Structures are given as structure tokens and as C-alpha cells.
Amino acid sequence: MLYIDYTWDCNPNGIILDKEFNSDQLGWSNGDMFKLVNINGRKMLVKIDPIEAFAKGHKVNEQIK
């Protein structure tokens, strides 16, 4: 699905999503983790399975200030 007319604030610390973007429709929730991968020359954020994040000892940021 393509999202048109959204504003994304990208900076070295992360991405701030548009206020109107409904991540619930994608099944995302607070605490979800993503990794940056390269697929056929295109960069993509891929959701990390919670078990993989736990097994690798990743800490979940509940809220970034």
C-alpha cells in the first residue's frame, strides 16, 4: 500500500511518523522493533519478531523523550 500526502520527519535519531498515519491498521504497536535491511538495492525497515528481539537481548524503548 502506498501512502500519499503524509509528512515524515527523518533524522539521524529516527523517523517521526505523520500524525494521521494509523499504524494500528498494520498491526504495529508500542514497543515494536524494526531493523534496516537492503533488499535488491532498496532499503527497507522490517519488523523484528518479538522472540528474535528477546533472544538477541534487545531492549525495548517504551518511550523516546
C-alpha positions in Angstrom: 0.0 0.0 0.0 1.3 3.4 -0.9 0.7 6.3 1.5 0.4 9.7 -0.3 0.4 13.1 1.2 2.0 12.1 4.6 4.8 14.0 6.2 7.7 12.0 7.6 10.4 13.7 9.7 13.6 11.7 9.1 16.7 12.5 11.2 19.8 10.6 12.5 17.9 9.6 15.6 14.8 8.1 13.9 11.7 8.8 12.0 8.7 10.7 13.3 5.5 9.5 11.6 2.7 11.7 10.3 0.0 12.4 12.9 -2.6 11.0 10.6 -0.7 7.7 9.9 -2.6 4.9 11.6 0.0 2.2 12.5 -2.8 0.1 14.1 -4.0 -0.8 10.6 -0.6 -2.5 10.0 -0.7 -4.4 13.3 2.1 -2.2 14.8 2.1 -1.4 18.5 4.2 0.5 21.0 7.5 -1.4 21.6 7.7 -3.0 18.2 11.2 -3.1 16.8 12.4 -2.8 13.3 15.7 -3.4 11.5 17.1 -1.7 8.4 17.8 -4.2 5.6 18.9 -3.9 2.0 16.8 -5.9 -0.5 17.9 -5.8 -4.1 19.4 -2.3 -3.6 16.4 -0.8 -1.8 16.5 0.0 1.9 13.6 -1.3 3.9 12.5 -1.4 7.6 11.5 -4.9 8.6 9.6 -5.7 11.8 11.6 -7.9 14.2 9.7 -10.8 15.7 9.4 -10.3 19.5 11.0 -13.7 20.1 14.1 -12.7 18.0 14.4 -9.4 19.8 14.2 -11.2 23.2 16.7 -13.9 22.1 19.2 -11.3 21.0 18.8 -9.3 24.2 17.4 -6.2 22.6 16.0 -3.6 25.0 12.6 -2.2 24.0 12.3 1.6 24.3 8.9 2.1 25.7 9.1 5.9 25.1 11.7 8.1 23.5 12.0 11.5 25.0 
